[in-house]
Each structure stands twice: as C-alpha cells, then as structure tokens.
Amino acid sequence: MAQETQFPPEEQTPLLTQSSEQPSVPRHSTPQNAVSNIDQRPEYSFASLLEAHRLPTHRMGMVWVAELGICIWIITVWITVLTNQAGIFTFHPIFQSFALYCFYQGVIILQPTNTPASKRTGLLVHEAFQLLGSLSIIIGASCIFYNKLSHSASHFTSWHGILGLISTSIVLIQALFGMLIGFETSRDYILGDSLGRKLWRFHRASGYLLLVLMTATVLTVTKADWVIQVTTSWSIWVLTISPIVALIGLLSLSKLSPFMNSATISLELSALFIPNKIFGR
C-alpha cells in the first residue's frame, strides 16, 4: 500500500508545497515555464482551509489565547475611544487597533495549513488581511499627523509617537516585501518559486519581530495624558495585559529560534510598560 503523503508544517512550506512536490521556477525562467507552474497549482478551497483549522493540534489552544487577547484589547480600545470622541483624533486609535487586529488574523490563518489547497487559500486570505491592515495603519497615521498639524503640536515627542513612526515605516516595507514574494505573479515572472521560498523565511521572522514592536507601541499608549484622563484603572489594566496575552499566544505558534522565547519577551514588555501609578491618579 502506498504511503500517504505527509505535508510538513506551514512554517516550512509557506508557498504551497515543498519543492519536491511542485517544480520550482528558476529566476531565469521563461513565461512558458511560469504558465506550466500555474497549471500545476491546486484550486483555491476555503473548505480545505476550514477543515485544516478544525484538525486538533497541540497549538490550537494558543490560537484561542491569541484571539481572546487581541479581541478583548480591540473592544476595550473602541469602547474607550467611541465614548470619548475627540474629533479627527478619534480615527487614529480606531484604525491603528484595527490594523493590528488584521495583522494577527493574517498570521493565525496560516496556523495550520496541511494540504496544497489549504496552503494556497490560506496565503490568499493572509494577503487580504495584511493589505487591509496596511491600508488601515496608513489612514490612522495620517489622521494623527493631520490632527497635530491642525493644533500646531509637535510630532514624535513621546515613546508612543517614536515607536509608532518606526512601526508604521516597517509595516510598509514588510508589506512591499510580502507582495514581492507572496503574489504568485511576482514569483512566476520575477523571483521564481525557489527564491521566493527562501526569502519567505526572512519575511516570516521579521513579521513576528514587527508584532513585538507594535505591541510595545500600543503598551506605551497607557502613559498618554489623554488615555489617563478618559479611562478607568480597570481599562488601563486591560489595555496593558490583553496585548501581552495576545502576543504570548501568537509567538507560541511560531517555531523560531530558541532566543525568541515568547514568555521572556512578554514578561520584559510587561515590566517596562505595566502601569505603575494606577490608583489614585
């Protein structure tokens, strides 16, 4: 009896299948080879993607930890902002929090995918979430920039502003890099599938590091004067703990090198940013 094909984890095969299962396209490939490569791809199948996420794995519990943390955080942000509207500034936390939520969903959707069809479909959904998040973070950044201009306020005078500028810049670079190696057209006619697979590892690792930086950025907002004025002590704690919990859950899904220990990173972040003057302020 023929042995059933075993597909490796998503981390090892982000671009559909292993090279042994699907011929790679070299950088000097012709359009004819690219067309041949396209013909061998599996059909998109959302049913296959959903089925992959129904399979019990040892990491599914951490998926729910990440989802619970990020959902509690974004709900708290939106309730706080929408009940204390402040003109165009209101759109800044709304769009920035939605961007981080989209980035989380884009990563989680790839955990796991275990067949060629689910891998290809998962990559498509990942791209949609990441593009939506990138557009959202641009809108949010534009809102706060315009708000400061209209009030003749200084830019990037706090850790939140500085980290926000760095995060937004890296998001745009990461998005362009992701489109280059993720879009099938660019892999077929520019990079080739083999090179795209190698570059994907850097894209994936830098993506997790970017989420760590973005978490640090949202944690610094608990020190902002406006947040302190309009929130309660309970809200500050939720805005501090929930993104740390979400980050622990998300990093636990990865298989990065041992120095990227999620618990260590999150504990260090909590020590830096956990509110030290909660009561009686």
N, C-alpha and C positions, 0 to 999 in steps of 0.2 A: 504494500500500500504506500502510495506517495506521501511523503511527509508534508504536512500542512505548512504553508508559508507563514513565518512569524515576522511581523513587522516590528521594528525597533521603536523605542520611544520617540515622541515628537521632537525632543531636543536634538536627536541625532539625524532626523530626516525632516527638516522643516520644508523642503522644497519637493513635496510629493512623495518620492520614493528614493531608495538608495540607488547609486549609480549602477549596481549590478542588476537592478530590476528595470531600469529605464536608461537607455543610452544617453550619455551626456553630449552636449553640443559644444565643441571647442570654440575658442574665441574667433578663429578664422573660418567658422562655418558659413556655408552659403545659405541663401534663403531657402533653397530646396531642402537642405538638412533641417532647417528650422520648421518647415512645413511638415516634414516627416515626424519631427519630435512632437509637434502639436497633435498629429493624428493618433499618437500612442497614449495621449493623456486620458485619464478616466473622466467620465462625465461628472459635472457638479451634482452632489447629492446631499441635500440638507437632512434627509432621513438617515443617511450614513453618519453624518456628523452628530445628530441627536443620539443615535444608537451608541456611538463611541463614548458619549458623555454619560450614558446610562450604565455603562460597564463599571462594576465595583472595582476600585483600585485603592491602594493604601494612601493615595494622595487626595482622594475626594473630600475627606474631612477638612483638609486645609483649604480646599477651594471654597467651602462654605464659610470658613473663618475669614478669608479674604473678602468674600461677598458681603458678609454680615458687617465687617468693619467699614468697608467703603460705603455701603448703603446707609448705615447709621450716621456716618460722617456727612454725606452729602445732604441727607434730610435735615440734619441739625443746621448746616450752613444755610440752606434755603429758607428754613423757618426763621432763623435769626435775621437774615437779610430782608426777606419779604415783609416781616413785621416791623422793620425799622428802615424803610426805604429812604435813600439819600440821593435822589436824582440819578444822573448817569453812572455814578459810582456803584449803584446797586447792581448793574450788569457785570461789573468786574468779578466779584466773588461767584456770581451765578454761572458765568461762562467758564471761569477757571476751574471751579469744582466739577462742572460737567465734563470738562476736558480730562481731568484726572480719572473720573469715573469711566469714560470711554477707553482710556488707555488700559485700565485694569481689565475691562471686558475683552479688549483686544488680545491681551495676554492669556487670560483664562480660557478663551475659546479654543486655544491650541493645546489645552491640557485635559485629556489626552486626545490624540487622533491616531487611529491604529490601522487605517486602510488607505490606499491611494486616493479613493474618492473622498473620504473624510478629511484627508490632509489637504487636498486641493480646495475643498469647500471651506475648511477652517481658515486657510490662508486668505481666501476671498473676504470672509467675514472680518478677519483680523485687519485687513487693509481698510475696510469700510469704517471700522471703529477708530482706527488710528488717524485716518484722514478727517473724520468728523471731529475727533479730539483736537487735532492740529488747527483746524479752522476755528474751533471754539476758543482755543487759547490765544489765537491772534486777535479775535474780537474782544476778548476780555482784557488783553494787554492794551489794545487801542482805547478802550473805554477809560481805563485808569490814566493813561497818558493824556488823553483829552481833558479829563477831569482836573488833573494837576495844572495843565496849561491854562484852563479857564479860571483857575483860582490863583494863578501865578505862584504855585507851590513848587518847591524844589523836588527834583527827581532823585531816586535811588539814595535816599538818606538813611535808610534802615536796612537791617539784615534781610527783612522780608522783600524789600524792593531790589536789593542787590541779587539775592538768590533767585528772585522771580525773573530778573533780566537774564541771568545765566541759564536758568531752566528753559525759558522760552526760546532762547537762541539755540540751545542744544536740541530742543524738540524739533525745530525747523530743519536742522542739519540731519537729525535722525530720520525725519520723515522723508527727506530727499534721498538719503541713503537707502531707506527701506523701499522706496519706489523703484530705485535702480535695480536692486537685487530681488525684489518681490514680484513686480509686474512681469507677467510671462513674456510680453513683447520685448522688454529690455533684456531678459535672459536669453531669448531666442536670437536676437539680432545684434546685441551689444556685448554682453558679458559671456554668454554661454552658461549652461546649467551647472557645469562642474565648478567654475569660478564663483558663480553665484552661491553655490552650496558652501564654499569655503568662507566667503565674506559674510554669510548669514551668521556664523558663529560670533563674529565681532559685533554685528548688529544686535544680536540677542543679548550678549553680555553687557553692551553699553546701554541697552534698553532697561535692564534691571538696575544698573547704576543710576540711570536717569530718574527712575522711580524713587530711588533712595533720596536723591537730591530734591525732587519735587515734594516728597514727604517732609523733608527738613524745611522746605519753603512754607508749606501750609502750617507747620507747627509754629513757626515764628510769628504767624498772624495773631496768635493768642496774646502776644505782647503789645499789639497795636492799640493805640488810645481809643479808636472808635469801637473796636471789639470789646474792650474792657468797659466802655460806657454803656453799651446796649445789651450785654449778655449777663447771665447769672453765673454764679460759681459752678453750678451743675453743668451749664453749657460749656464753660471753659474746660472742664474735665473731659467732657465727651469729645470736644474738638481736639483734645490732646491725645486721649487714649485710643479712640477709634481708628485714626490713620496709622498708628503704630501697630495695632492689631491687624489691620488690613495688610500692612507691609510684611509682617511676620508670616501671614498666611500665603501671600504671593511668593515671597522668596523661598518658602518651604517647597514650592512646586518646582523650583529650578534645580538643576544639577550642575551648579557652577563649582569652581574650585573651593577647597575647604576654608580658605580665608574669608570667603563670602558667607559667613555664618549669619543667618537671618536674626537669630535671637541676640547675638552680640551686637549687631548693628542697631537693632531696635532699642535695646537697653541703653546704648550710648546716646541715641537720639532722645530718649525719654529723660535721661539725666541732664541733657543740655537744655531741653525746651519745656519740660514739665513745669507748670506754673508754680512759683514759689511764694506768691502772695495772692492766694485765692480768696480767703475770707477776710472780711473787714476792710476791703479796699475802698 
